[in-house]
Amino acid sequence: MVKAVRVHELGGPEVLKWEDVELGEPKEGEIRIKNKAVGLNFIDVYFRKGVYFREGVYKTPTLPYTPGMEAVGVVTAVGPGLTGRQVGDLVAYAGGPMGAYAEEQILPANKVVPVPSSVDPIVAASVILKGMTAQYLLRRCFKVESGHTILVHAAAGGVGSLLSQWANALGATVIGTVSTKEKAVQAKDDGCHHVIIYKEEDFVARVNEITSGNGVDVVYDAVGKDTFQGSLACLKPRGYMVNFGQSSGTPDPLPLSALAAKSLFLTRPSLMQYTATRDELLATAGEVFANVESGVLRVRVNHTYHLSQAAQAHADLESRKTTGSVVLIP
């Protein structure tokens, strides 16, 4: 038996229960890992509440289930006939399958990536999912280059912090929105050239002012409902609206004609589609770890909780009490 966080019903943080679970041996193509650190992500909140199931984005997992989509651990057993992974390897995974909120778990071997020895396991667990998200958003969904001006919502959050740092290193002008003065300081430190405290000023008007009325090339919006319409208004003609999350709720339906006035592009991407093949997964993770090693990405692990305190960690994340990355330690 191993300890894991289990969800028996969808709802608030209180549905996260610390329980004993059975864990078998890895089968063909699988490995067993002992987790050293588990990343907490807003997608875990969406699953816990059932947001994605209502929208048909993902299938509802069979209840009860173990949440979590990001972990770093040591391989303790490998399935029969498996090559390329061995006991003692330090590996990371992000995306699927769910089940990271556990002391140990069994994973498909083709879903894990090696962690460089120079990267601390806690740092790796805090950056692998958010970092790969930043990679596909900046390098493939819209290819940010020197001279571009971008708008990053929730710039002090886990993904927002990495987007700001990486885009700055690519030579873009970065505008970030945050909720407090404290978060504004961090966003500045992370490479935002302009920081807007959206509770104190209208971000659309401020972006218009910063860009001399031209608008931005791309908006990275994980907030959703509260910012969606304003984000569209911030774009220059032929700009890209990238909505990759919805922490404030699902955006209202948008008529296609709303994009026509400025010939805008709108996408709702997911990491899973950008790391669908083994080669894509290795390349994406490799670029993230290379940027951590080179110092382009400074990972802020500002909050750690014991895995048994997952409910408290979720509550703090939802109430915007956290900045940077949150890590659960088994």
C-alpha positions as a Markdown table, in Angstrom:
| # | Residue | x | y | z |
|---|---|---|---|---|
| 1 | Met | 0.0 | 0.0 | 0.0 |
| 2 | Val | 1.1 | 3.6 | -0.7 |
| 3 | Lys | -0.4 | 6.9 | 0.4 |
| 4 | Ala | -2.2 | 9.0 | -2.3 |
| 5 | Val | -4.6 | 11.9 | -2.6 |
| 6 | Arg | -8.0 | 10.6 | -3.8 |
| 7 | Val | -11.1 | 12.3 | -5.1 |
| 8 | His | -14.4 | 10.5 | -4.6 |
| 9 | Glu | -16.7 | 13.4 | -5.7 |
| 10 | Leu | -16.2 | 16.6 | -7.7 |
| 11 | Gly | -16.1 | 19.8 | -5.7 |
| 12 | Gly | -14.0 | 22.2 | -3.6 |
| 13 | Pro | -10.6 | 21.5 | -2.0 |
| 14 | Glu | -12.2 | 19.5 | 0.8 |
| 15 | Val | -12.9 | 16.6 | -1.6 |
| 16 | Leu | -9.1 | 15.8 | -1.7 |
| 17 | Lys | -8.6 | 12.9 | 0.7 |
| 18 | Trp | -5.3 | 11.4 | 1.9 |
| 19 | Glu | -5.7 | 7.6 | 1.7 |
| 20 | Asp | -4.0 | 4.2 | 1.3 |
| 21 | Val | -4.1 | 2.8 | -2.2 |
| 22 | Glu | -2.9 | -0.5 | -3.8 |
| 23 | Leu | -0.1 | -0.2 | -6.3 |
| 24 | Gly | 0.8 | -3.2 | -8.4 |
| 25 | Glu | 3.9 | -4.0 | -10.4 |
| 26 | Pro | 4.7 | -2.4 | -13.8 |
| 27 | Lys | 3.5 | -4.3 | -16.8 |
| 28 | Glu | 5.1 | -4.4 | -20.2 |
| 29 | Gly | 6.0 | -0.8 | -21.3 |
| 30 | Glu | 5.5 | 0.6 | -17.8 |
| 31 | Ile | 7.8 | 1.8 | -15.0 |
| 32 | Arg | 7.2 | 2.3 | -11.3 |
| 33 | Ile | 8.5 | 5.5 | -9.7 |
| 34 | Lys | 8.9 | 6.8 | -6.2 |
| 35 | Asn | 7.9 | 10.5 | -6.4 |
| 36 | Lys | 10.3 | 13.0 | -4.9 |
| 37 | Ala | 8.2 | 16.1 | -5.9 |
| 38 | Val | 4.8 | 16.7 | -7.4 |
| 39 | Gly | 3.8 | 19.9 | -9.3 |
| 40 | Leu | 0.5 | 21.7 | -8.5 |
| 41 | Asn | -1.2 | 23.2 | -11.6 |
| 42 | Phe | -4.4 | 25.0 | -12.2 |
| 43 | Ile | -5.5 | 22.2 | -14.5 |
| 44 | Asp | -5.7 | 20.1 | -11.3 |
| 45 | Val | -8.3 | 22.5 | -10.0 |
| 46 | Tyr | -10.3 | 22.3 | -13.2 |
| 47 | Phe | -10.4 | 18.5 | -13.0 |
| 48 | Arg | -11.4 | 18.6 | -9.3 |
| 49 | Lys | -14.3 | 20.9 | -10.1 |
| 50 | Gly | -15.3 | 19.1 | -13.2 |
| 51 | Val | -14.9 | 22.2 | -15.4 |
| 52 | Tyr | -13.4 | 20.3 | -18.4 |
| 53 | Phe | -15.8 | 17.5 | -18.2 |
| 54 | Arg | -18.8 | 19.8 | -18.7 |
| 55 | Glu | -17.2 | 21.3 | -21.7 |
| 56 | Gly | -16.3 | 18.0 | -23.2 |
| 57 | Val | -12.5 | 18.8 | -23.3 |
| 58 | Tyr | -11.6 | 15.6 | -21.4 |
| 59 | Lys | -13.5 | 12.5 | -20.4 |
| 60 | Thr | -14.5 | 12.3 | -16.8 |
| 61 | Pro | -12.1 | 10.1 | -14.9 |
| 62 | Thr | -13.8 | 7.2 | -13.1 |
| 63 | Leu | -14.3 | 8.2 | -9.5 |
| 64 | Pro | -12.5 | 7.8 | -7.2 |
| 65 | Tyr | -9.3 | 9.0 | -9.0 |
| 66 | Thr | -5.9 | 10.3 | -8.0 |
| 67 | Pro | -5.2 | 13.9 | -9.4 |
| 68 | Gly | -2.0 | 15.4 | -10.5 |
| 69 | Met | -0.3 | 15.7 | -13.9 |
| 70 | Glu | 3.3 | 16.6 | -13.1 |
| 71 | Ala | 5.9 | 14.7 | -11.0 |
| 72 | Val | 9.6 | 13.9 | -10.7 |
| 73 | Gly | 10.7 | 10.6 | -9.2 |
| 74 | Val | 13.2 | 7.8 | -9.1 |
| 75 | Val | 12.5 | 4.6 | -11.1 |
| 76 | Thr | 12.1 | 1.7 | -8.6 |
| 77 | Ala | 11.0 | -1.0 | -11.1 |
| 78 | Val | 10.7 | -1.6 | -14.8 |
| 79 | Gly | 8.2 | -3.7 | -16.7 |
| 80 | Pro | 9.3 | -6.9 | -18.5 |
| 81 | Gly | 11.3 | -6.5 | -21.7 |
| 82 | Leu | 11.6 | -2.7 | -21.2 |
| 83 | Thr | 14.8 | -1.0 | -22.4 |
| 84 | Gly | 15.9 | 2.6 | -22.2 |
| 85 | Arg | 14.9 | 3.1 | -18.5 |
| 86 | Gln | 16.5 | 1.5 | -15.5 |
| 87 | Val | 16.1 | 1.4 | -11.7 |
| 88 | Gly | 17.7 | 4.5 | -10.2 |
| 89 | Asp | 16.9 | 6.8 | -13.1 |
| 90 | Leu | 15.6 | 10.3 | -12.2 |
| 91 | Val | 12.7 | 11.0 | -14.5 |
| 92 | Ala | 9.9 | 13.6 | -15.0 |
| 93 | Tyr | 6.5 | 13.5 | -16.6 |
| 94 | Ala | 3.8 | 16.1 | -17.3 |
| 95 | Gly | 0.4 | 15.9 | -18.9 |
| 96 | Gly | -1.0 | 12.4 | -18.8 |
| 97 | Pro | -1.8 | 10.1 | -17.3 |
| 98 | Met | -3.3 | 11.5 | -14.1 |
| 99 | Gly | -2.1 | 10.2 | -10.8 |
| 100 | Ala | 0.8 | 12.3 | -9.6 |
| 101 | Tyr | -0.6 | 13.1 | -6.1 |
| 102 | Ala | 0.9 | 9.8 | -4.8 |
| 103 | Glu | 4.0 | 8.6 | -3.0 |
| 104 | Glu | 4.5 | 6.1 | -5.8 |
| 105 | Gln | 2.9 | 5.6 | -9.2 |
| 106 | Ile | 3.1 | 3.4 | -12.3 |
| 107 | Leu | 3.6 | 5.3 | -15.6 |
| 108 | Pro | 4.0 | 4.4 | -19.3 |
| 109 | Ala | 7.7 | 4.5 | -20.0 |
| 110 | Asn | 7.2 | 6.6 | -23.2 |
| 111 | Lys | 5.6 | 9.4 | -21.2 |
| 112 | Val | 8.6 | 10.2 | -19.0 |
| 113 | Val | 11.7 | 12.2 | -19.8 |
| 114 | Pro | 15.2 | 12.1 | -18.2 |
| 115 | Val | 16.0 | 14.9 | -15.8 |
| 116 | Pro | 19.5 | 16.3 | -16.1 |
| 117 | Ser | 21.7 | 15.8 | -13.0 |
| 118 | Ser | 22.2 | 19.6 | -12.7 |
| 119 | Val | 18.5 | 20.2 | -12.2 |
| 120 | Asp | 17.1 | 19.8 | -8.7 |
| 121 | Pro | 14.1 | 17.4 | -8.5 |
| 122 | Ile | 11.9 | 20.0 | -6.8 |
| 123 | Val | 12.8 | 22.6 | -9.5 |
| 124 | Ala | 12.2 | 19.9 | -12.2 |
| 125 | Ala | 8.8 | 19.1 | -10.8 |
| 126 | Ser | 7.8 | 22.7 | -10.6 |
| 127 | Val | 8.9 | 23.5 | -14.2 |
| 128 | Ile | 8.2 | 20.5 | -16.4 |
| 129 | Leu | 4.5 | 21.1 | -17.1 |
| 130 | Lys | 4.5 | 24.9 | -16.9 |
| 131 | Gly | 7.8 | 25.1 | -18.8 |
| 132 | Met | 6.6 | 22.8 | -21.6 |
| 133 | Thr | 3.4 | 24.9 | -21.7 |
| 134 | Ala | 5.5 | 28.1 | -22.1 |
| 135 | Gln | 7.6 | 26.3 | -24.8 |
| 136 | Tyr | 4.8 | 25.4 | -27.1 |
| 137 | Leu | 3.0 | 28.8 | -26.5 |
| 138 | Leu | 6.1 | 30.9 | -27.3 |
| 139 | Arg | 7.9 | 28.7 | -29.9 |
| 140 | Arg | 5.1 | 26.9 | -31.8 |
| 141 | Cys | 1.6 | 28.2 | -31.1 |
| 142 | Phe | 2.8 | 31.7 | -32.0 |
| 143 | Lys | 6.5 | 32.0 | -32.7 |
| 144 | Val | 7.6 | 35.0 | -30.6 |
| 145 | Glu | 10.7 | 36.8 | -32.0 |
| 146 | Ser | 12.6 | 40.0 | -31.4 |
| 147 | Gly | 10.5 | 43.0 | -32.1 |
| 148 | His | 7.2 | 41.4 | -31.1 |
| 149 | Thr | 5.1 | 43.0 | -28.3 |
| 150 | Ile | 3.1 | 40.5 | -26.2 |
| 151 | Leu | 0.6 | 40.6 | -23.4 |
| 152 | Val | 0.8 | 38.0 | -20.6 |
| 153 | His | -2.1 | 37.8 | -18.2 |
| 154 | Ala | -1.4 | 36.5 | -14.6 |
| 155 | Ala | 2.3 | 37.3 | -15.3 |
| 156 | Ala | 3.3 | 36.4 | -11.7 |
| 157 | Gly | 1.7 | 33.0 | -11.9 |
| 158 | Gly | 3.6 | 29.7 | -12.6 |
| 159 | Val | 3.3 | 29.8 | -16.4 |
| 160 | Gly | 3.1 | 33.6 | -16.6 |
| 161 | Ser | 6.4 | 34.0 | -14.9 |
| 162 | Leu | 8.1 | 31.6 | -17.3 |
| 163 | Leu | 6.4 | 33.2 | -20.3 |
| 164 | Ser | 7.7 | 36.6 | -19.3 |
| 165 | Gln | 11.3 | 35.5 | -18.7 |
| 166 | Trp | 11.5 | 33.4 | -21.9 |
| 167 | Ala | 9.8 | 36.1 | -24.1 |
| 168 | Asn | 12.2 | 38.7 | -22.7 |
| 169 | Ala | 15.2 | 36.5 | -23.6 |
| 170 | Leu | 13.8 | 36.2 | -27.1 |
| 171 | Gly | 13.8 | 40.0 | -27.5 |
| 172 | Ala | 10.1 | 40.7 | -27.2 |
| 173 | Thr | 8.6 | 43.6 | -25.4 |
| 174 | Val | 6.6 | 42.0 | -22.6 |
| 175 | Ile | 3.5 | 43.6 | -21.0 |
| 176 | Gly | 2.2 | 41.7 | -18.0 |
| 177 | Thr | -1.0 | 42.0 | -15.9 |
| 178 | Val | -1.1 | 41.2 | -12.2 |
| 179 | Ser | -3.5 | 41.7 | -9.3 |
| 180 | Thr | -1.3 | 43.3 | -6.6 |
| 181 | Lys | 1.7 | 45.6 | -6.1 |
| 182 | Glu | 3.7 | 42.6 | -4.7 |
| 183 | Lys | 3.1 | 40.6 | -7.8 |
| 184 | Ala | 4.0 | 43.6 | -9.9 |
| 185 | Val | 7.5 | 43.6 | -8.4 |
| 186 | Gln | 8.0 | 39.9 | -9.3 |
| 187 | Ala | 6.7 | 40.4 | -12.8 |
| 188 | Lys | 9.2 | 43.2 | -13.3 |
| 189 | Asp | 11.9 | 41.0 | -12.0 |
| 190 | Asp | 10.8 | 38.3 | -14.4 |
| 191 | Gly | 11.3 | 40.5 | -17.5 |
| 192 | Cys | 8.0 | 42.4 | -18.0 |
| 193 | His | 8.9 | 45.8 | -19.5 |
| 194 | His | 5.4 | 47.1 | -18.5 |
| 195 | Val | 3.3 | 45.8 | -15.6 |
| 196 | Ile | -0.4 | 46.6 | -15.3 |
| 197 | Ile | -2.2 | 46.1 | -11.9 |
| 198 | Tyr | -5.6 | 45.3 | -13.4 |
| 199 | Lys | -7.5 | 46.1 | -10.2 |
| 200 | Glu | -6.2 | 49.6 | -10.3 |
| 201 | Glu | -6.4 | 50.4 | -14.0 |
| 202 | Asp | -8.1 | 49.3 | -17.2 |
| 203 | Phe | -5.6 | 47.0 | -18.9 |
| 204 | Val | -7.1 | 47.6 | -22.4 |
| 205 | Ala | -6.6 | 51.4 | -22.1 |
| 206 | Arg | -3.1 | 50.9 | -20.7 |
| 207 | Val | -2.1 | 48.5 | -23.4 |
| 208 | Asn | -3.4 | 50.9 | -26.0 |
| 209 | Glu | -1.3 | 53.7 | -24.4 |
| 210 | Ile | 1.9 | 51.5 | -24.2 |
| 211 | Thr | 1.6 | 50.5 | -27.8 |
| 212 | Ser | 0.6 | 54.0 | -29.1 |
| 213 | Gly | -2.7 | 52.5 | -30.3 |
| 214 | Asn | -1.1 | 49.8 | -32.4 |
| 215 | Gly | -2.0 | 46.8 | -30.1 |
| 216 | Val | 0.0 | 43.7 | -29.4 |
| 217 | Asp | 1.0 | 40.8 | -31.6 |
| 218 | Val | -0.2 | 38.1 | -29.3 |
| 219 | Val | -2.1 | 37.7 | -26.0 |
| 220 | Tyr | -1.5 | 34.8 | -23.7 |
| 221 | Asp | -4.6 | 34.5 | -21.6 |
| 222 | Ala | -5.1 | 31.8 | -19.0 |
| 223 | Val | -7.7 | 33.8 | -17.0 |
| 224 | Gly | -10.6 | 33.4 | -19.4 |
| 225 | Lys | -14.0 | 34.9 | -18.7 |
| 226 | Asp | -12.8 | 38.1 | -17.0 |
| 227 | Thr | -10.2 | 39.1 | -19.6 |
| 228 | Phe | -11.3 | 37.5 | -22.8 |
| 229 | Gln | -13.1 | 40.4 | -24.5 |
| 230 | Gly | -10.4 | 42.8 | -23.3 |
| 231 | Ser | -7.7 | 40.6 | -24.6 |
| 232 | Leu | -9.3 | 40.7 | -28.1 |
| 233 | Ala | -9.4 | 44.5 | -27.9 |
| 234 | Cys | -5.7 | 44.6 | -27.2 |
| 235 | Leu | -4.7 | 42.9 | -30.4 |
| 236 | Lys | -3.3 | 44.5 | -33.5 |
| 237 | Pro | -4.8 | 43.6 | -36.9 |
| 238 | Arg | -4.0 | 39.9 | -37.6 |
| 239 | Gly | -3.0 | 39.4 | -34.0 |
| 240 | Tyr | -3.2 | 36.1 | -32.2 |
| 241 | Met | -5.5 | 35.4 | -29.3 |
| 242 | Val | -4.1 | 32.4 | -27.3 |
| 243 | Asn | -6.6 | 31.3 | -24.6 |
| 244 | Phe | -4.9 | 28.4 | -22.7 |
| 245 | Gly | -6.8 | 28.5 | -19.4 |
| 246 | Gln | -9.8 | 29.9 | -17.6 |
| 247 | Ser | -9.1 | 30.5 | -13.9 |
| 248 | Ser | -11.9 | 33.1 | -13.8 |
| 249 | Gly | -14.4 | 30.8 | -15.6 |
| 250 | Thr | -15.3 | 29.9 | -19.2 |
| 251 | Pro | -15.3 | 32.8 | -21.7 |
| 252 | Asp | -18.7 | 33.7 | -23.2 |
| 253 | Pro | -19.4 | 32.3 | -26.6 |
| 254 | Leu | -17.9 | 34.4 | -29.4 |
| 255 | Pro | -19.4 | 34.9 | -32.9 |
| 256 | Leu | -16.9 | 34.4 | -35.6 |
| 257 | Ser | -17.8 | 37.8 | -37.0 |
| 258 | Ala | -16.1 | 39.3 | -33.9 |
| 259 | Leu | -12.7 | 38.2 | -35.3 |
| 260 | Ala | -13.4 | 39.8 | -38.7 |
| 261 | Ala | -12.9 | 43.4 | -37.8 |
| 262 | Lys | -9.2 | 42.9 | -37.4 |
| 263 | Ser | -8.7 | 39.5 | -39.1 |
| 264 | Leu | -7.8 | 38.0 | -35.7 |
| 265 | Phe | -6.6 | 34.5 | -35.1 |
| 266 | Leu | -8.0 | 32.6 | -32.1 |
| 267 | Thr | -6.7 | 29.3 | -30.7 |
| 268 | Arg | -7.5 | 27.2 | -27.6 |
| 269 | Pro | -4.4 | 25.0 | -27.4 |
| 270 | Ser | -3.5 | 22.1 | -25.1 |
| 271 | Leu | -0.1 | 20.8 | -24.2 |
| 272 | Met | -1.2 | 17.2 | -25.0 |
| 273 | Gln | -1.6 | 18.0 | -28.7 |
| 274 | Tyr | 1.9 | 19.6 | -28.8 |
| 275 | Thr | 3.7 | 16.7 | -27.1 |
| 276 | Ala | 1.7 | 13.9 | -28.8 |
| 277 | Thr | 4.7 | 12.1 | -30.2 |
| 278 | Arg | 7.8 | 10.9 | -28.3 |
| 279 | Asp | 10.0 | 13.1 | -30.4 |
| 280 | Glu | 7.9 | 16.2 | -29.6 |
| 281 | Leu | 7.9 | 15.4 | -25.9 |
| 282 | Leu | 11.7 | 14.9 | -25.7 |
| 283 | Ala | 12.4 | 18.1 | -27.8 |
| 284 | Thr | 9.9 | 20.2 | -25.7 |
| 285 | Ala | 11.2 | 19.0 | -22.3 |
| 286 | Gly | 14.8 | 19.2 | -23.5 |
| 287 | Glu | 14.5 | 22.9 | -24.5 |
| 288 | Val | 12.9 | 23.6 | -21.1 |
| 289 | Phe | 15.7 | 22.0 | -19.1 |
| 290 | Ala | 18.3 | 23.6 | -21.3 |
| 291 | Asn | 16.9 | 27.0 | -20.5 |
| 292 | Val | 16.8 | 26.2 | -16.8 |
| 293 | Glu | 20.5 | 25.1 | -17.0 |
| 294 | Ser | 21.5 | 28.2 | -18.9 |
| 295 | Gly | 19.7 | 30.6 | -16.5 |
| 296 | Val | 17.2 | 31.9 | -19.1 |
| 297 | Leu | 14.5 | 30.4 | -16.9 |
| 298 | Arg | 14.7 | 31.1 | -13.1 |
| 299 | Val | 12.1 | 28.8 | -11.5 |
| 300 | Arg | 10.4 | 30.4 | -8.5 |
| 301 | Val | 9.4 | 27.6 | -6.1 |
| 302 | Asn | 7.7 | 30.0 | -3.7 |
| 303 | His | 5.5 | 27.5 | -1.9 |
| 304 | Thr | 5.9 | 23.9 | -0.8 |
| 305 | Tyr | 3.4 | 21.7 | 1.0 |
| 306 | His | 3.4 | 18.1 | 2.2 |
| 307 | Leu | 1.4 | 16.0 | -0.3 |
| 308 | Ser | -1.1 | 15.3 | 2.5 |
| 309 | Gln | -1.8 | 19.1 | 2.6 |
| 310 | Ala | -3.0 | 19.1 | -1.1 |
| 311 | Ala | -6.4 | 20.5 | -0.1 |
| 312 | Gln | -4.8 | 23.6 | 1.6 |
| 313 | Ala | -2.5 | 24.1 | -1.4 |
| 314 | His | -5.5 | 24.0 | -3.8 |
| 315 | Ala | -7.4 | 26.5 | -1.6 |
| 316 | Asp | -4.4 | 28.9 | -1.6 |
| 317 | Leu | -3.9 | 28.6 | -5.3 |
| 318 | Glu | -7.5 | 29.3 | -6.0 |
| 319 | Ser | -7.6 | 32.3 | -3.7 |
| 320 | Arg | -4.6 | 33.9 | -5.5 |
| 321 | Lys | -2.4 | 33.6 | -2.4 |
| 322 | Thr | 0.4 | 31.9 | -4.4 |
| 323 | Thr | 3.0 | 33.2 | -6.9 |
| 324 | Gly | 5.4 | 31.3 | -9.1 |
| 325 | Ser | 5.3 | 27.5 | -8.7 |
| 326 | Val | 3.7 | 25.4 | -6.0 |
| 327 | Val | 5.2 | 21.9 | -5.2 |
| 328 | Leu | 3.8 | 19.1 | -3.1 |
| 329 | Ile | 6.4 | 16.9 | -1.4 |
| 330 | Pro | 5.5 | 13.2 | -0.6 |
